[in-house]
Amino acid sequence: MHPHPQQAPHVSVVVIGYNDVAHISDAVRSALAQGAAVREVVAVDDCSTDGTFELLTRLAGTEPRMRVIRREVNSGGCGSPRNTGIDAVTSPYVMFLDSDDILPPGAVDALLTAATEEHAEVVSGLCVRRELPSGREVLWQERLYTKNAVLARPAQLPRLVHDTLCVNKLYRTDFLREHGIRFPEGHFPYEDFVFTARVLAAGPRMALIPDQVYVWHVRRSAERLSISLDRAGIDNWRARTEASRLAYEILLGAGQKELARAARAKFLDHELRMYARELGLRDADYQRAWWAHTREYLSEYDAADWSLNPTAPGRILGRVVLASPEPRDLPRLKELAARPARLCPPYARAEDGTPVWSDDLPQLTLEPYLTRPVHRLPLAVDAELRPRAGATRLRLRLHEMYGRVAEASPETLEVEWRHREEGRAAQRTTVALTPSADDTWSAETAVDLAALGAGTWDLRLQLRFADGVTQEMAAHAWEGAGRLRRSAVPSLRHGVLLVQPYATHSGSLALRVATGLRGVASVLRGRLRRLLH
């Protein structure tokens, strides 16, 4: 499919905003810049007090395609202003844009071309999460958008439930109105979970396109974090489970049983793993409240929800939560929730030799690990890095898992460091694995810290077995005995390096490097500011 050179004005873009005077004009301009296909931009101000409405009014005064609607009372959420937009638009198609995001050039043309050529009621494209201020980009649900696809009904592709965003899609306006599809009103976090479930429940003809159609700006340093980033309070988790529950009920109530089942599986694989990775950052009161609420929510799952792929990391995690009335094994669960997942020792067995989670939870079986392909097991590698003025060494240790690793004969580990912001790889090397007497395999390699340079570096591994099969891995940061201590290392190239090996939220080894006296001073000033704050 190729965009038409001159699209008819068929699309309304609803831009919603509240107290976002710093960013909303960029959003509006990105919508207007889409060209002739955009008939109107409907900007809905949710009763801002910072000048957002006045700014929008000035923009509308110079742009005939723009209308501004001001809500008289702040709704407390994103759903109500979007509903206001749905009621106001006059075009055959509508899409949504948040005040702090943008539409990339050509987005509307690509979506509208697919909609008209494929007679689709909903067209969905690729969203890019852009971290600011670094500019690092991550593709959202990339697996869904590798090529053009047309679905007569959403149930043909159950994985659609993983894309809960409402903003990377173009909708036929009359489809939304005829089915009464709206967002939850008022303060309802994760309102897009519910809206997307209502869309899928109505069974639209859909088109998927690989074009980038939305840029989602992620501002982790913002004074007011977005709902998806503000996960420190237990109310956020309760809101997320409630939205997930309602999405499931909507799909099930519409007879979309396969999609409903997929939505529950998605909760285990995405939501549960994400929050479990962060449990160690929270205090004991939060951990107990999270655990109790999660047990209550997961008790609604039935046997069929657990039977498919029972050793998937999210399902094991959920079964541990259900099996214990109190929080337990949080460090081990954090590693299992990592991507890629790692099941760290101990590797317990029941009295009959069956693999189990632990000696005191023998009912939680891991028996499928005995027959699953070894490269699909959540194997664990420990990594230790001790910066030195000379050659810094990286030590790696691969653990046996129920005899399966030895069966497959692990041979090598490919090691690389990947710059977190820029995505580039450095110092890729392959090292041989040597078996040890304690059911582990070891490897060691040098790390040239000066050549790596400044930034945050993530360690990535690829394990290769004797038959040539490989497995992508991240390494567990080997903690204790000063292994993750910050060090100042002399450097011929930079004068001095400040090196900090550390464990990420999921327990993986990463490395921060500051170069030169200026870089070191910058790190120390930041540290001092955090201490004073």
Buried (B, 14 or more C-beta within 10 A) or exposed (E): EEBBEEBEBBBBBBBBBBBBBBBBBBBBBBBBBBBBBBBBBBBBBBBBEEEBBEBBBEBBEEBEBBBBBBBEEBBBBBBBBBBBBBEBBEBBBBBBBBBBBBBBEBBBBBBBBBBBBBEBBBBBBBBBBBBEEBEBBEEBBEEBBEEBBBBEBBBEBBEBBBBBBBBBBBBBBEBBBEBEBBBBEEBBBBBBBBBBBBBBBBBBBBBBBBBBBBBBBBBEEBEEBBBBEEBEEBEBBBBBBBBBBBBBBBBBEBEBEBBBBBBBBBBBBBBBBBBBBBBBEBEEEBBBBBBBBBBEBBEEBEEEBBEEBEBBBBBBBBBBBBBBEEBBBBBBBBBBBBBBBBBBEEBBBBEEEBBBBBEEBBEBBBBEBEEBEBBEBBBBBBBBBBBBEEEBBBBBBBBBBBEBBBEBEBBBBBBBBBBBEEEEEBBEEBBEBEBEEEBBBBBEBBBEBBEBBBBBBBBBBBBBBEEEEEBEBBBBBBBEEEBBEBBEBEBEEBEBBBBBBBBBBBBBBBBBBBBBEEBBEBBEEEEEEEEEE
